[in-house]
Amino acid sequence: MSELARIDPWKLVLIGLVAGVLSGGLGVGGGIVLVPLLVAVGLDRHRAHATSLAAIMPIATAGAVFYGISGELALGVGVAVGLGGAVGSVVGATVMHRSSPRGLTIVFTILLILVAIRMITGAEPVAGSGGLSVPTELAIGVGIGVVAGFFAGLAGIGGGVVIVPATVLLLALSQHQAQGASLVAIVLTSVSATVVNWRNRRLRVGDGLIAGAGGIFGSLIGSRVALATEGRTLSLIFGFLVLVVGLRSLYKVWTTRPQPV
């Protein structure tokens, strides 16, 4: 598809709505759905990754606000992770601009499958992670953010697939708290990466705004459902969903010939 080719707005709204439900329900930006669906409606992979991040900004904001109102928001951790993520996402978005579409797909696929396995099998928090001092907790949060931000900028995702399990394991947050903190961090991360993508002329601003608008409503629905659901159930749902998406992406990598940048 050419850069100026038009996508029906109703398709973008529906894509955003689905991504928003997952974002609010699982504490992710929604990129695990946004990227493949944007590719399916005609965007090349680079612009799908960039436009996904732009749509994630309003989606994650709506979800974070809802978690905050419900009292399930570790705001300090979310901001620390977000600050680290802002740095990591700039690096990741820059690498994305210089990478081949096939390379991006491989990175995206590996990330999804690893996260799926972790969420399905489950894992206990690291011993002693619940008694950390505030400075140590914030420092670990920044480190988590740098790693998550890099993958956010590189793979066109909000970083929640890294942030949620990492904050549960390393900072002993509950599943709900981790999801709320993840959404705060995702807002900061997606903003910085989107600026880089806009400068690199990879971003379709209008498409991102339309998908994001649909995602706001989906995020509020997903957040309400998530807060009424047991944490382990959320982890299993998240894991199996990501595994399906990852395996589908892996199949496409094997069956598609390499494309030039």
TADATA-V766863 format. One record per run of one state. SS is the DSSP state (H for helix, E for strand, - for the rest). FROM is the first residue (numbers start at 1). TO is the last residue. If there is no record, write none. Layout:
SS&FROM&TO / SS&FROM&TO
This chain:
-&1&8 / H&9&26 / -&27&30 / H&31&40 / -&41&44 / H&45&69 / -&70&74 / H&75&97 / -&98&100 / H&101&121 / -&122&128 / H&129&131 / -&132&133 / H&134&155 / -&156&159 / H&160&171 / -&172&174 / H&175&199 / -&200&204 / H&205&227 / -&228&230 / H&231&255 / -&256&261
